């Protein structure tokens, strides 16, 4: 069923689903814990201070409120900005698509850079190779566009083209500029990080031109 879907994309999909399931289970568990703890506290208060039993209806309402409050706190931790869930920070995937030891992914960082992919650079166009990423429309693991060539390239093909350009260029090629858009893989995706890692191993400087607020130009 999933044989035609690239492995890195499957990792991203099921990784996000796992975060979602974990968060929902934590929220449900927090509700029950809050419900029980609130009941114990209210019962202890009325027994120790009031010297009488709490009204059953009031007890149910207070326990419900206690469960909801704790569930909301846990939900904020898992799904809030900078939390452990889907919207905030997360570990950067390693080359195999699993969480690596990298830093947190900050969606708010470099917002000005993301708005304009054509950033100024000290490197001339002759010394820079432009690689544009593709997204779900990619087929046969061909996620890379080399310069202005319309035909998508595989990882092996993009490496060969980069090395060939390096050998034949009149000026030394020193930089690989990776372009990403709203509908393409982002810089944290293993499809991008493997290119980044390989390029740096070859002695290239890697830069990013990110426009996550708009679609890739056709």
ABEGO torsion letter per residue (X at the ends): XAAABBAAAAAAAAAAAAAAAAAAAAAAAAAAAAAAAAAAAAAAAAAAAAGBBBBAAAAAAAAAAAAAAAAAAAAAAAABBGBABAABBBBBBBAAGBBBABBBBBAABGAAAAABABBBBABBAAABBBBBBBBAABBGGBABBBEABABBBBAAAAAAAAAAAAAABABBBABBBBBBBAABBBAABAAAAAAAAAAAAAGBBBBBBBBAABBBBX
